[in-house]
Amino acid sequence: MLNRVLYSLVLLGVAGGLTSAYVYAKPPKPLPPVFNPAPNPYAKGIYANGIIESTQSHGENVNVMPEVSGTVAEILVAEGEQVHKGAPLLRIDDTIQRATAAQQAAQAEAAHAVLQELRAEPRRENLEVTAAQVELAQANLRTARDTYDKNERSYEIEPRSVSKDALDSAANAAKVAKANLDVAQRQYELTKAGAWVYDVRNQERQVEALSKAAAASAALLGKYTLLAPFDGKVLLIGTSVGSYVSPQGGYDPYTQGFGPVVVLGTPESSLSVRTYIDEILIPKLPPIDKMKATMFVRGTNLSVPLELVRVQPYVSPKIELSNERLEKVDLRVLPIIFRFQPPPGLQLFPGELVDVYVGES
């Protein structure tokens, strides 16, 4: 009886094991995909990676870089904000340059004041002084000549009344007085003539040079405020207050490289897609006049027809991952730019990756 029970238990265990093995060995039914893979809508369509960007008549989204180096003192816009051409985007600390510009402007003003002084000569007060010196020299000459004439007549009447030395001294005093009068008269003429033309020209050149230096310094001061080059939308601000920026851009601690300080896009409702065709697929591209394309938005089952804008006629290295030009890649691609109208209810942003099929109509 006991053996019969044991055999029954063993058979039940074997049956249970076989049943479990069958159940768990059966592959589970796969879950349906969240969205379908991008299908090729063309008979001979070519697949390409695409990146959304704002519509530009030339080039890509505009990377705005400063022309000077310094610490960011103030950021005047926000990401997603619409700006007009010439609107200030951010301000770099300009303390030193502002002082330099003020100093050079003061130097130019001082040089211009000297030039005005030269052009205003002769000064009435100076002319009056030299005229008085001429009158004084004339009076001294008359006195010296009178003294000499008296001594000479006395000597002629009685040679012993005047010594030869006194007569010679009187004659010399008259000559000195005459020379002093000549000097005073020439000094009067020189003062009356005003500034020398070569001094005026030299001062004019000084004013011109200092004025240009002040203008250049003021223009450089204006570079410390980054302005919007056109009407557009702020797509990215790649720096923060207190960060150091330069003409190379702002330092990104994540990529450990320099990137644009501000990225601007056009405010148009339409967007563009920049596709990259692998160089080995370029010979398979359809003619430009027959080229069509369809974009598939990742994460959805939506497809958007694209309108050809232009083919960039230059095969360039494909930039991946960090978007840095220093990255070494072997693959070269042909950029083709398409335009599309965003479908209603779907948010798309510049910089978003999409799947594109290029075919023939």
Secondary structure, 3 states (H helix, E strand, C coil): CHHHHHHHHHHHHHHHHHHHHHHHHCCCCCCCCCCCCCCCCCCCCEEEEEEEEECCCCCCCEEECCCCCEEEEEECCCCCCEECCCCEEEEECCHHHHHHHHHHHHHHHHHHHHHHHHHCCCCHHHHHHHHHHHHHHHHHHHHHHHHHHHHHHHHHHCHHHCCHHHHHHHHHHHHHHHHHHHHHHHHHHHHHHCCCHHHHHHHHHHHHHHHHHHHHHHHHHHCCEEECCCCEEEEEECCCCCCEEECCEEEECCCCEEECCEEEECCCCCEEEEEEEEHHHHHHCCCHHHEEEEEECCCCCCEEEEEEEEECCCCEECCCCCCCCCCCCCCEEEEEEEEECCCCCCCCCCCCEEEEEEEEC
